[in-house]
């Protein structure tokens, strides 16, 4: 389903005009402000993680592939995340991770460049899963295993090298636990 179709009924039984509420928040992002532009990118990319599950800030930031030092990338991403939290498009969990409501995720997928955003998330998740799998300790990846599973499921439609790599990383992880 898409929020662009006014006739779509969403899981809460409200009709799709609820998207207008999200659109009002999104309209408060200034297209001339670099932080707000980054916030829009993060919002679109967050929508490709497991719906309703907490997302580690650094994992979400990794999907940006920004140029420059890692510390400046994380600072820029953090500013953008704070902006999304202020607008109510993301929620901050008690442990510092961010949450995206399932309805916001459906809405956000319609706002970005779906193929580009999906691939950026797949690449970031694959890279981080590989890095963690190489340690031989499944513990750190357990914290976001649901995201790895969700990204693998979404990637299956592509049937490409990245999809195979993601599936391989999930398999390696599951063999370790």
C-alpha positions in Angstrom: 0.0 0.0 0.0 1.0 3.6 -0.6 0.0 6.7 1.2 -0.4 8.4 -2.2 -3.5 6.5 -2.8 -6.3 8.2 -0.7 -8.4 5.0 -0.7 -5.7 2.8 1.0 -6.7 1.7 4.5 -3.8 1.5 6.9 -3.4 -1.1 9.7 -5.0 1.1 12.3 -8.3 1.3 10.2 -7.8 5.0 9.7 -7.9 6.0 6.0 -4.8 7.4 4.3 -5.5 11.0 5.1 -3.4 10.4 8.2 -0.5 10.9 5.8 -1.4 14.6 5.8 -0.5 14.8 9.4 3.0 13.3 8.6 3.3 15.6 5.6 2.8 18.7 7.9 5.8 17.6 9.9 7.8 16.9 6.9 7.0 20.3 5.4 8.7 21.9 8.4 12.1 20.6 7.0 13.8 23.3 5.0 15.1 22.1 1.6 17.8 24.8 1.8 19.1 23.7 5.3 21.8 20.9 5.1 20.6 19.4 8.4 17.0 19.2 7.2 18.1 17.7 3.9 20.0 15.0 5.8 17.0 14.5 8.0 14.9 13.7 5.0 17.4 11.2 3.8 17.6 9.5 7.2 13.8 9.4 7.4 13.5 7.6 4.1 16.3 5.2 5.0 14.9 4.4 8.4 11.7 3.2 6.7 13.7 0.2 5.3 14.6 -1.2 8.6 12.4 -3.6 10.6 9.1 -1.7 11.2 8.5 -0.6 14.8 11.9 -1.9 16.0 14.5 0.3 17.6 17.3 1.3 15.2 20.9 1.9 16.4 21.8 5.5 15.5 25.2 4.5 14.1 23.7 1.8 11.9 21.2 4.3 10.5 24.0 6.8 10.0 26.0 4.2 8.2 23.4 4.2 5.5 24.3 7.8 4.6 27.8 7.1 3.3 28.8 10.7 3.9 32.2 12.0 2.9 34.6 13.1 5.6 35.7 11.9 9.0 33.5 9.4 10.8 33.1 11.7 13.8 31.8 14.6 11.6 29.5 12.2 9.8 28.0 10.9 13.1 27.6 14.5 14.3 25.8 15.6 11.2 23.6 12.5 11.3 22.9 13.1 15.0 21.7 16.7 14.3 19.4 15.3 11.6 18.0 12.6 14.0 17.4 15.2 16.7 15.4 17.3 14.1 13.3 14.2 13.1 12.6 13.5 16.8 11.6 17.1 17.4 9.1 16.9 14.5 7.7 13.6 15.9 8.7 11.6 12.9 11.0 9.4 14.9 10.9 8.6 18.6 13.9 8.2 20.9 14.0 5.0 22.9 15.2 4.7 26.5 18.5 3.1 25.3 19.2 5.9 22.8 18.1 4.0 19.7 15.4 5.5 17.5 12.0 4.2 16.7 9.8 4.7 13.6 6.1 4.0 13.8 5.0 1.6 11.1 2.6 4.2 9.6 5.4 6.8 9.4 7.6 4.1 7.7 4.9 3.6 5.0 4.7 7.3 4.5 8.4 7.9 4.5 9.0 5.3 1.8 6.9 7.4 -0.6 9.0 10.5 0.1 12.4 9.5 -0.9 14.1 7.7 -3.8 13.0 4.2 -3.0 15.6 2.2 -4.9 18.5 4.5 -3.8 17.4 4.5 -0.1 16.8 0.7 -0.1 20.2 0.0 -1.6 22.0 2.3 0.9 20.3 0.5 3.8 21.1 -2.9 2.3 24.8 -2.0 1.8 25.2 -0.5 5.3 23.5 -3.5 7.0 25.6 -6.0 4.9 28.8 -4.2 5.7 28.1 -3.9 9.4 26.8 -7.6 9.6 30.0 -8.7 7.9 32.2 -6.7 10.2 30.4 -8.1 13.3 30.3 -11.7 11.9 34.1 -11.5 11.4 34.6 -11.2 15.1 33.1 -14.6 15.7 31.0 -13.2 18.5 27.2 -13.2 17.6 26.3 -11.0 20.6 26.7 -7.5 19.1 24.6 -8.5 16.0 21.9 -9.9 18.2 20.9 -6.4 19.1 19.8 -5.7 15.5 19.2 -9.1 14.1 15.6 -8.2 13.4 16.8 -5.5 11.1 19.1 -7.9 9.3 16.2 -10.3 8.7 13.9 -7.5 7.5 16.5 -6.1 5.1 17.2 -9.6 3.7 13.5 -10.2 3.2 13.1 -6.9 1.3 16.2 -7.6 -0.8 15.0 -11.0 -2.0 13.0 -9.4 -4.7 16.2 -8.1 -6.3 18.0 -11.4 -6.6 21.4 -9.7 -7.0 24.8 -10.0 -5.5 23.9 -7.7 -2.6 20.9 -9.9 -1.8 23.1 -13.0 -1.8 25.6 -11.3 0.4 22.9 -10.2 2.9 21.6 -13.7 3.0 25.1 -15.1 3.6 25.7 -12.7 6.5 22.4 -13.7 8.1 23.2 -17.4 7.6 26.7 -16.9 9.2 25.2 -15.1 12.1 22.5 -17.7 12.7 25.2 -20.5 12.6 27.1 -18.8 15.4 24.1 -18.5 17.8 
